[in-house]
Amino acid sequence: MQVSSARIALEERLNQLVQPTPLLGVLVVAAVFFVIVGGATFLVLAASRIDLQAWTDHAKRSIAPPLKAADHINDGKHHLLLAATGSVATIKIPNIIEALSNYDDLSIRVLFTDSAANFLQGQSGEQPSMAQIAKMKNVDGIYHDEDEWRKPWVRGDSILHIELRRWADLMVIAPLSANSLAKLALGLSDNLISSVVRAWDATGILDQARPGVPLPYDGKKGIIVAPAMNTAMWHHPITGEHMRRLYEDWSVDSGGWLEVLRPTEKELACGDTGSGAMHDWRFIVTAIESRLQLSLDNGEKGWSGT
Ligand SMILES: Cc1cc2nc3c(=O)[nH]c(=O)nc-3n(C[C@H](O)[C@H](O)[C@H](O)COP(=O)(O)O)c2cc1C
């Protein structure tokens, strides 16, 4: 009898200990609540921190920095606008930039049409990505069509194609595709490159030389174009019409602002053999050095041209 009453007392005591009290239940619910809410808050904060970090990184790495030409008037550098349109020869752009990397007083801004950008997406050693090109010496910006319309324009905002033109001492379009050649010859301006060309100061009235930096063509800025296209495209009569406009009406040789580097003959990337290949990129480098009067401190050219 005594044993069983002691056992009952013990069981009651155990039940008291094991059964959750109301206070314990509240504590458990509160703990679960804090774990869930705290965890969710942590995740939201972490995510927003990551986004913020990504945004900051993007801003730092931006390959198309905003441009106000007036901010660069006294930088003492030659300003080269290097543009490429949709030809295979776009893959020579990194070679041209690399060859100009010995000059410390050269600033290059690179422009691509949407078609041209396809050729430089990091798909092979000779076709680095835009991010890789942006890191090359002297490259101070890479611009695509969408950079013109980054945000809805309001009064006071700069206009990219005008700022690029004001900024440039020399523009080089290498390669110039048949399509972009046609646009230039007809005065069409439906993308960034053709807008810069269309807004070019053909008279030399607006854009003056900056202190200590001579302009290439008798005190005037100018554009060099290097057409590149399939042989059949090159021999098409419409190409002749467009080229005549550039050669005869706008050429620097007759007081104009445009210089044409004629295509050469070779087996093209498409397999056809004949005229239409872009002028050798090494010659384009030599032309840039010559027109911008680039020289090293010792007076020599930075690149042998071989
Ligand atoms: C792989 C590939 C290579 C091309 N190569 C040339 C070329 O060498 N020259 C040319 O005029 N068009 C070439 N084209 C066609 C142009 O990219 C196309 O006409 C385009 O609309 C040009 O646009 P853009 O002048 O705005 O860059 C090529 C197209 C492809 C898909």
Ligand as a Chemical Component Dictionary entry (heavy atoms), coordinates in Angstrom:
data_LIG
# 
_chem_comp.id                   LIG 
_chem_comp.type                 NON-POLYMER 
_chem_comp.pdbx_formal_charge   0 
_chem_comp.three_letter_code    LIG 
# 
loop_
_chem_comp_atom.comp_id 
_chem_comp_atom.atom_id 
_chem_comp_atom.alt_atom_id 
_chem_comp_atom.type_symbol 
_chem_comp_atom.charge 
_chem_comp_atom.model_Cartn_x 
_chem_comp_atom.model_Cartn_y 
_chem_comp_atom.model_Cartn_z 
_chem_comp_atom.pdbx_ordinal 
LIG C1  C1  C 0 28.829 36.710 -89.357 1  
LIG C2  C2  C 0 28.453 37.937 -90.130 2  
LIG C3  C3  C 0 29.433 38.639 -90.783 3  
LIG C4  C4  C 0 29.126 39.789 -91.498 4  
LIG N1  N1  N 0 30.125 40.466 -92.126 5  
LIG C5  C5  C 0 29.821 41.582 -92.802 6  
LIG C6  C6  C 0 30.841 42.333 -93.435 7  
LIG O1  O1  O 0 32.039 41.992 -93.396 8  
LIG N2  N2  N 0 30.493 43.483 -94.052 9  
LIG C7  C7  C 0 29.200 43.921 -94.125 10 
LIG O2  O2  O 0 28.955 44.965 -94.707 11 
LIG N3  N3  N 0 28.192 43.221 -93.526 12 
LIG C8  C8  C 0 28.481 42.072 -92.876 13 
LIG N4  N4  N 0 27.467 41.375 -92.258 14 
LIG C9  C9  C 0 26.099 41.883 -92.331 15 
LIG C10 C10 C 0 25.911 43.049 -91.353 16 
LIG O3  O3  O 0 26.243 42.641 -90.043 17 
LIG C11 C11 C 0 24.454 43.521 -91.416 18 
LIG O4  O4  O 0 24.234 44.102 -92.689 19 
LIG C12 C12 C 0 24.109 44.498 -90.326 20 
LIG O5  O5  O 0 22.791 44.934 -90.506 21 
LIG C13 C13 C 0 25.046 45.692 -90.280 22 
LIG O6  O6  O 0 24.565 46.577 -89.318 23 
LIG P1  P1  P 0 25.435 47.827 -88.815 24 
LIG O7  O7  O 0 25.897 48.529 -90.034 25 
LIG O8  O8  O 0 24.457 48.632 -88.024 26 
LIG O9  O9  O 0 26.516 47.303 -87.978 27 
LIG C14 C14 C 0 27.796 40.223 -91.562 28 
LIG C15 C15 C 0 26.792 39.500 -90.905 29 
LIG C16 C16 C 0 27.126 38.369 -90.213 30 
LIG C17 C17 C 0 26.024 37.600 -89.535 31 
# 
loop_
_chem_comp_bond.comp_id 
_chem_comp_bond.atom_id_1 
_chem_comp_bond.atom_id_2 
_chem_comp_bond.value_order 
_chem_comp_bond.pdbx_ordinal 
LIG C1  C2  SING 1  
LIG C2  C3  SING 2  
LIG C2  C16 DOUB 3  
LIG C3  C4  DOUB 4  
LIG C4  N1  SING 5  
LIG C4  C14 SING 6  
LIG N1  C5  DOUB 7  
LIG C5  C6  SING 8  
LIG C5  C8  SING 9  
LIG C6  O1  DOUB 10 
LIG C6  N2  SING 11 
LIG N2  C7  SING 12 
LIG C7  O2  DOUB 13 
LIG C7  N3  SING 14 
LIG N3  C8  DOUB 15 
LIG C8  N4  SING 16 
LIG N4  C9  SING 17 
LIG N4  C14 SING 18 
LIG C9  C10 SING 19 
LIG C10 O3  SING 20 
LIG C10 C11 SING 21 
LIG C11 O4  SING 22 
LIG C11 C12 SING 23 
LIG C12 O5  SING 24 
LIG C12 C13 SING 25 
LIG C13 O6  SING 26 
LIG O6  P1  SING 27 
LIG P1  O7  DOUB 28 
LIG P1  O8  SING 29 
LIG P1  O9  SING 30 
LIG C14 C15 DOUB 31 
LIG C15 C16 SING 32 
LIG C16 C17 SING 33 
# 
